[in-house]
Amino acid sequence: MQRAAALLRRGCGPRTPGPWGRNQSSAAAEASAVLNVRPERSRRERILTLESMNPQVKAVEYAVRGPIVLKAGEIELELQRVSVRRASGSGAVGSPACALFPQVMALCTYPNLLDSPSFPEDAKKRARRILQACGGNSLGSYSASQGVNCIREDVAAYITRRDGGVPADPDNIYLTTGASDGISTILKILVSGGGKSRTGVLIPIPQYPLYSAVISELDAIQVNYYLDEENCWALNVNELRRAVKEAKDHCDPKVLCIINPGNPTGQVQSRKCIEDVIHFAWEEKLFLLADEVYQDNVYSPDCRFHSFKKVLYEMGPEYSSNVELASFHSTSKGYMGECGYRGGYMEVINLHPEIKGQLVKLLSVRLCPPVSGQAAMDIVVNPPVPGEESFEQFSREKESVLGNLAKKAKLTEDLFNQVPGIHCNPLQGAMYAFPRIFLPAKAVEAAQAHQMAPDMFYCMKLLEETGICVVPGSGFGQREGTYHFRMTILPPVEKLKTVLQKVKDFHINFLEKYA
């Protein structure tokens, strides 16, 4: 083949004799002869196929990036002049960021701006402190696998302030690539055994699909406990007992995952509920995972966020010294919405010293989380204080974002509950509505004919007829015979009203069509 190529290269000039007295056509003829001598070979079978791939990866499903969202992307490409209203998730609809985030990130990314008068001094102070803790004074350097030391110190100080003085140790803080990375890492180190001793992981239903995806990937056993929809998606410890008792027949329940405030359900757990859960975990010897990424997103005046760490500490040393707890936070939610930086942290307490070494080893394999994400996390946990130049603007922006979300939560609940065949529980927190939709029997039959879950069929029709993208409840889990969808409340108020009106009109027409 190399000889043939060389011959062709020699003959690529004008039809004149070359250095050896041959012209282009004779060189091409010889090259062709060389090529034709080589026997044909059949195409080799692919090494990686659906049959040979890792079956745990094939089992992974992730509804918030699933068929509905992919279909929305296809429609956007086909109809570039038509808006597809993505109401499916927190990253789908941008909300205005607090100015301090882009300011500090710009200064950290391009330190020459530190001399610019366009940036407030407290933003510069934060950027300098972060850069001084980075190798080579650059975000482009690797950090320690556990994260930049001064940022872990700021996280610990934030947790102590948040929890009213409950101490936090920077050595128990691990900076992560979003909260998802921390959750995946902890589950990876927890899952073990085989057969009936395989680790069982209790997750709420409905759940955020990250949990079921990671459980599938690790070949662990998913143990469902159902939230009480009739009681505003409350967590009932009796339901936990039922789930654990039944699971012990086929696995070793070892992990209990809690999402508070809830995603996709938006409930905020009471302190009494958290105490009951901690006591249950202590009683059943369960490792607690507290997903608290929506801790700033509490809208109901009757609700308040209580961290598992704080409640655990206040329950006394019998609990605070024994119950193993990993809690998670992120830059992606709250009033920040800085999803793309992939900043997050986890605090892990009461971990066995030898396991702590194993955790650091596991984290070292991925070297370090993105240092830019670590810097973004530092802005969350180290906000301006009274007397600093950015304090008043930052406070106004934060209050505006959270205040608007609270109004939109109430608006969404009220408007959905005016639609026949839709019921929506109060949106106490987080960023989503998860209304129940009551579908006629003919609609269920039509879905089955299309080999779709009924709520997937509904959501696909909604997308195709209105351009509104929501995620079916079957992607999050739900009780048999019930149907839901998840919709974000992030769009601006007027756009949200338009979306809700379109959903209402579609739903009424859908009921008439399949009545």
FENLIN-V35658 format. One record per helix or strand. SS is the DSSP state (A for helix, B for strand). FROM is the first residue (numbers start at 1). TO is the last residue. If there is no record, write none. Layout:
BEGIN
ss = (SS,SS)
from = (FROM,FROM)
to = (TO,TO)
END
This chain:
BEGIN
ss = (A,A,A,A,A,B,A,A,A,A,A,A,B,A,A,B,A,B,B,A,B,A,B,A,B,B,A,A,B,A,B,A,A,A,B,B,B,B,A,A,B,B,A,B,A)
from = (2,24,55,63,67,85,99,111,121,135,149,170,173,178,195,199,210,221,228,229,234,237,252,271,287,298,308,317,325,339,343,353,371,391,422,429,432,436,441,454,468,471,473,484,493)
to = (10,37,58,65,78,86,109,115,132,137,162,172,177,190,197,205,217,226,228,231,234,247,259,284,291,298,314,320,330,341,349,365,381,416,423,429,433,437,449,466,469,472,475,488,513)
END
